Amino acid sequence: MLGVLSYTTKGALQSVDQPLSAYQPSQSVQDLTKKVKEAYQLGEETLTRPFQEFNGLSLIGRMNEDQQAWLSHSPKLFNDPESSWRWQGVRPITRNKIISTAAHLTSQLITPQVFAQNEKDEEDKEAAYVMRDLLEYNIQRSDYEQAFLYAVISGLVNPVSYFDVAYCEAYQTVLEGTNSKHTRKEVIDDVLSGFQYNLVPADEMLIENPYTFDIQKQGFLIRKRLISFSEAEGLYGKHANFVHVRPGVRAFYNGENGLFYDVEDVNGTLVEEVRYMNRRGDCEVIFVNGIYLSNENAAYNPMKHRTNKNKPKYQYAKFGAEPIDAMRFWAYKSLVSKMSNDQKLVDKQWQMAVDGSFLKTFTPIISFGAGKLSKDVVVPGTVTDLDVNAKIQPLTVGDPMAAFNVMHEAERSLSESSQDSQMQGKEGGLPQTARQSILIQQNAETNLGVMGRMIGVMVKDVGELMLDDVMRYQTVGEIGEIIGGVPKMNYKTFIVHNRIHDGKGMTDYIKFTDRFAGQEFTEDEKRQEEMRMYQEAGDDKHIWEVNPALFSRMSYLVSVDYEQMLKKNTAFERAFKLETYDRAIANPFVDQRAVTRDFLLEPLMGGDASKYLAQEDPMGAAMPPGVAPGAQGRLPAQLMRSTAMEGLSA
């Protein structure tokens, strides 16, 4: 698309067969195309440039080697027929280690945690809780779990990976009516709408500076990918310039004369989509096979992804397995690359050991005076007549056990670089006592700690990107019916299941509304409104009514609990909680009801824990059932969760 044309030493085009393109845009588009072309060439040079951090390989070379080892591809067979008997297989140790490590890192689905701060620089726990619920709502209704699994594997395998977070609203055509009388109607596509997560291969992302670690500090990003012409037509077919997009033909810009030329494209029926993004310049433009498909006014192409403060931001999270240097180089040391030397040694020794076993089983023979013996002499029942003076003796070959011993040492080194064999479910040499199992678990947590934090940073960045889109797309209202000349705004309601409050499984209802905007309430009026919401909620749900204007003005901090990256021993945790219960239940300074619920019943019953607790009588007729004695005159904790959050004082 934005590549280089061939010129003579005098600056003329090298090939006279390249025709002028029918696509000749305005000067402003030409200037923008020239700028993007220069950025594209700089990014391509970074992909193919050798780096000392990759031991002299380019990013493409490093990625290809890591992919080959991850896929356990065997080398090509010997072309020499005499060597065709030699073993060329490889041991899938690297792949097994990656799968095992990924299984531990994804044993718990990691979701971002949120903290909120209002305009008075005060922590707002209710707003933080609602935002966590909204993130949980979108995670439950998207392919986040699958994307998270593949992202972890990609981070362990590749020198650098990118997680793309996009919020989409797509439509599909459905048929309505009967066979004789039907119509077509456009409706929301539930599959392609909402949050969409994509993993971007390293060779599809072009950056400005390989020695800028933070992706948000890059001067530009270019996402390039090959797509089908029909997909491009569905995305950009309504653009006036799309008539110039043709499969197999690219428009190349000649900066010398400002003209575009049609050049044959080797990708055949596919077309190349190039998305140029510049965060500091707030610019995002699309080219397909060199054709500009963005705003007709080239000076106004704001970036699509923006924060809740309406500032542009790259919609990608960058991550990898292990650091290379002190946050200078933008890529990482993949776990596959870390194990590559030992893997090559294992494969070489494995091949030598198998070849030696072949030779030991079918020993080569040296003959004196018998000529060259045919291979069919070893067939059972065969009679071979030799000269009386002929001598035959087997050829002495090396002992394959030496190769097996070296191979076992290399496998041990691989375990030290990645994960203990016992953590993979393999039998170890030591007896499996409880103490040893705990030590192995602790060592695994230590070894996987760095990779766990790297993945945790990725989850944090993804959470921040999701938070931006939630604020911009899901908390805004749509104009409904007009009452008295004033349009009524309709807001979404979000239902989040499987929330545990006070040992009881509950459902959260989050309702955005502007009915409290501009109103002020006394404490009594506020309590009455909260009582109404509490009665409406009942015993199995919590209702949150949220003022979207105030909610959007909050400042949010996203964090990740890195200890969630490793699955804990549930039996050990259950025993620990029961031991805590035995000691705390007799302590006069603790809430015995809460200790019973959290340390005795909840570890066993989960969200059903509260139903096994004895119900206490309320201290006042105005208070709802279930309030502990002495609570009269104050708002119960469970009531506070069903509040018109921030809206009552708007």
Secondary structure, DSSP 4 states (H G I P E B T S, - for coil): ------B-TTS-BS-TT-PBPS----HHHHHHHHHHHHHHHHHHHHHHS-BGGGTTB-HHHHHHHHHHHHTTPPPPPPSSGGGTTS-----THHHHHHHHHHHHHTSS----EEEEE-TTS-B-HHHHHHHHHHHHHHHHTSSHHHHHHHHHHHHHHSS-EEEEEEEE--EEEEEEE-SSSEEEEEEE-TTTSEEEEEEEPGGGEEES-TT---GGG-S-EEEEEEEEHHHHHHHHTTSGGGGG-BTTEEEEEETTTTEEEEEE-TTTTEEEEEEEEETTTTEEEEEETTEE-S-SSTT----S-B-TTS-B---EEEE-SB--SSS-SSS-B-HHHHHHHHHHHHHHHHHHHHHHHHHHHS--EEEESS-PPPGGGGSTT------TT-EEEEPP---THHHHHHHHHHHHHHHHHS--GGGGT---SS---HHHHHHHHHHHHHHTHHHHHHHHHHHHHHHHHHHHHIIIIISS-EEEEEETTEEEEE--EEEEEEEEETTEEEEEEEEE--TTTT----HHHHHHHHHHHHHHHTTSEEEEEE-HHHHHT-EEEEE--GGGGS---HHHHHHHHHHHHHHHTT-TTS-HHHHIIIIIIHHHHGGGGGGGSPP---SSTTSPTTPPTT-TTS--HHHHTSS-TTTTT-
